[in-house]
Amino acid sequence: MKFPRRKFLHLAAGAAALSAVSRIARAQAYPSRPVRLIAPFPPGGSVDLTARLVAQWLTDRLGQPFIVENRPGAGGNIGSEAAAKAPPDGYTILLYSAANAISATLYDKLAYNPATDFAPVAAVGRAPNIMVVNPRVPAKSVPEFIAYAKANPGKVNMGSSGIGTSIHVGGELFKLMAGVNMVHVPYRGSALMLSDMIGGQVQVAFDNAQPTLPHIRAGTLRALAVTTLTRSELLPDLPAIAEFVPGYDASTWQGVAAPRNTPLVIVERLNKEINAGLADANMKARLAEMGASPFVVSPGEFGKFIEDEINKWGKVIKEARIKPE
């Protein structure tokens, strides 16, 4: 049976319109059941705390439970792989962070691709790390520290919370850009590293704001600068490393991603609701308690940011020849 061309085109247009209506209806009905938000690190850390903040907001806004599921292991890759391989229907999403951007190059073989297996949904928070030194280090500014490190090549210990963490690669970026030779000393977590730093076994670190601020206030550590490109509104009196090492920029950040091919209408709805949360005074205050500022972007802008982060840390990992444990 042959259809006249005009009738065929009319039917095709009608089908397309029905498809669009169907997509809109799915978005309006979403979510119709609980949503799983995978946090690929243990409870209590910044990724877990951010996930719980986002989950509570979305639960209150969308009327269905957003349940945080901690799936730690392998530097965040176990939980991230589970999210990447979940059905792309909006009912499994991931708390995506700087660790994912670093993993894209750090690990030679992953069962998922951090760059291509996700649909970026929304950024949530961005926080500076803080360059801190033991008070016995005779440097009270970044230029003085660079001069001290150059006068003592290979004798300055740089602590981190582990190989391939944002603290580690941020330090390696500083070494490369400032032209200094420091010995990397990795620990299993920030607490152990800070304890040895206070004791004098480690001289410098580029640690997260949350664990370092109490020590800075107590005078057991000296803050030299923040690691973001510009000064932080949370620490306005502390200079940025970039004021002395032009172009230096490192931060910790978290956002939400969904499995690749998740419908755009669902991605956009989640982005809209998360960004509404980032304008809320209570959520801003909770982020500030974690040393972070709201990071409001569209899905496309978040995707470009992730791409840039993967490229930047990929270059550092290759130049510094960093290998996972």
N, C-alpha and C positions, 0 to 999 in steps of 0.2 A: 504494500500500500504506500503510495506517495503522498507526502504532505506538500501543499503549496508553500513556497518560500516564505510568504508573508505570515502564514499561520505558524510555520516552524519558528520564525523569529519571535512571534508573539508568545508562543509556549516557552521558548528559552528565556525570554525576559521575565515571564511569570515565575519560572522556576528560580531564577536568580533572586527575584524579589522575595519569594518564599524562603529561600536560604538565608537572606539577610534578616528577615523577620524572625526566623528560627534562632539565628545567632543572638539577636537582641533579646529574645525571650529567654534563652539559656543564661545570658548575662544577668538579666533581671531576676531570674530564679536562683542564681548562684549566691551563696552556697545553700544547698538544700539538705546538707548533712555535714557532720564534723569534718574539719580540715586538719591535716597533719602538717605541722611545721617542724622540719628536722633541724636540730641544732647539732652540728657534727663535732662538738666538743663537750667535755664533761660539765655537769652542773656547777654553777658558781662563778664561771669565767665571764668575760665581757660578751662573748657570742651568746652564751646561755641567757644572760641577763637581758640582752637586747631582744632575743627571741621571745622571752616571756613578756616583755613590755609591748612588743608588737602584737603578740597573740591576744593579750588581754584587751588591747584597743580594738582589734578586729572582731573579737568575740562580742564586745559591747556594741559595736557599730552594725555588724551584719547578722546578729541574731543566731549564729551557730557557733559551737565551740571550735576554737582554733587551739589545738592540743600540741604542746611542745614535746617532741620526742628526741631525747639525747641519744645520738649514735656516734660516740667518740671512737677514735683510733686512727692510726696512720696519718697523723697530721691533719685530720679533718676529712680524709679521703673516703673512709668507710661510709659515713653518713651522706657525703656528697654524691657518691656513686649510687647509693640507694635512691636518692632524690632524682638523679639524672635518669634512672631506669624506671621510674614510676610512670603510670599512665599520665599523659598530658591533658588532664581534665580539670586542673585547678584544685584538686583535693589532696595533693602532696606538694608542698613548697619547701624551699631551703633558705636557711639563714646563710647567705653567701657573704664571704668576707675576704680581707686581704690575703688570708691563708690560701684561698682558692687561686688567686692570681699568681701567687708565688709557686704553688704546686704545679702549675701549667708547665714550668720549665724545670723545677727542682727534681721531679720524678721522671725518669726516662719512660717508664711503662705504667700507665694508669688504665683502669678498666672503663674510664669515662674521660671526656675531654672538657676541662673547665672553661675553655674558650667557646666551644660550639654546641655543647649539649644542654645549654640552658637558655631560657628566655628571660632577660633582665626585667624585673618588675619595678622595683623602687629601691633607692638608697634610703638609709635610716639615719645613721650617725657617722661622724668623722671626728677623730681625736688626734691631737699631736702626741708623739712620744716626747720625752724630755731627755736632753743630754745632761747626765748627772756625773759628778766625780766625787771621789773620796775627798773629804776636806783637807787631807794632808797633801793632796796634789797642789803644787804651787802655780795654779792657774785659776783666775777668776773671770775669764772671758774666753770665748772661742778662739780668737787670735793667740792669746797666751797659751791655750792648750795645744794648738797646732805647733807653736814654737817649741813647747816642752816635748811633745811627741817626736818632733823632728830631731831634737837634741838627744833623744833617748830611743833610737830606732830598735824595735823588737823587744823593748823592755816595759812597755805599757800593756797591761792586760785589759782587754775589752770583754766584759761579760755579756751574756745573753741568756734567754730562757730556753734556748735550744737551737740546734742547727736548722736553718731555713725559716725561723720565725721572723716576724716583721722587725723585731728588736735586732736580730742578727743581720738581716739584709740591710736595714737602715744604717747599721754601723759599718758594714762593708761599703755602702755607697759613700759614706763619709770618708773612709780610708782612700777610696779611689779619687774622689773629687778634691780632697784636701792634700793628697799626696803624702800620707803618713803611714808608717809601718807599725801596726799594733797586733798583738797576739790574741786571737779569739779564744775565749774560754766558755764553752757551752755548759749550761746547767739544765737540770730537769725541772724547769719552772722558775718564775721570777723570784719567789720568796727565798730560795736557797742562794740565788745569785746575789740578791740584795744583802743577805746576811754576810756573805763573804766580802762584799764590797764595803760594808760598814767596818768590817774587820781589817780591811786593807789589802786583802789578797787580789782584789780586782780594783782597777783605778777608774774606769769609765764604763758607762753603759748608755744605751739609747732606749730607755724603758718606757712602758706605758705610764700615763699620768696617774692613774688610780692608785697603784701600789707605791709609787715614789713620793707623792705629795706629803704623806705623813712624815716621812724621813726628812724631806726638805724643810718642812715646818719645824721639825725637832732639831735641825742643825746637824744631823748625822750624815747628810748628803748635801752637796752643793749643786744647785741647778745652774747651768750655763746658758741653755737656749732650748727653744722648742724646735721640733723637726719639720713642721709644716712650712710652706713657702712664705707665709706671712705670720705675723704674731697672732696668738690665739686670744679670742675675746674672753676666754676663761682665765688666761694668765697674761694680761695686757702689758705688764711691766717686764716680762721676760723676752729678750730678743729672739728672732728666728735665726737659725744657723745660716739661712740664705742671705742674711745681711752681711755675712763675712765670707761665705762660700756661695757665690752667685749660682742660682738654679737648684740648690739642694732642696729636696722636698720628699718627705716620707711621712706617712701617717698610718694609723690603724682605722679601719672603716668596716661597716657592716651594711648589708642590704638584704633584699629578698629577691630570689630567683625561682623560676618554675621550670619544669622539664620543657625542653625544646618542643615546639608545635602546640603549646598550650594556647587555646583560642585568644586572639588579641583582645576581644571584648572583656575577657576575664582578667587578663594582664592589666588592662587600662582601669578596670574597676578597682582592683587591688591597689594600683598606683594612686588613684584618686583618694581612697580611704586612708592609706598610709600617710600620704602628704597632708591630709587633713589632721591626722594625729600629730604630725611634726609642727603644726601651727598651734597646737594646744599647749597652754601654759604648764599644765601638770606634766605632760610628756617631756617638754623642754627641760623642766626642772629635774626630772628623773635622768635624762641624758646628761645633764650638767653634773649630776652626782657621780656619773661614770667617767667624767672628764671629756665628754663628747658634745658636739654641737649638731643640730639638725642638718641633714644633708638632703635638700629638696631638689629632685630632678625628675624628668620624664623617663619612661622606659628606654627611649633611644639615647638620651644623654647618659643614663647609667650604663648602657651597653658600651658607649664610646669611652667612658671613664674606665670600665673594666679592661677594655682592649688596651688602653694606654698603660694601665698598671701592669698587665701581663707583659707588654713589651719592655717596660722600664726594668722590672725585676728580672726578666729573662736575661737582659744584657748584664746586669750586676752578677747574677748567678754564674753566667758563663765566664765573665772576666775574673771573678774571684775564685772560680773553680770550686764552687760549693757542691758538695755531694750529701745526700740524705744519710742519716744514721742507719 
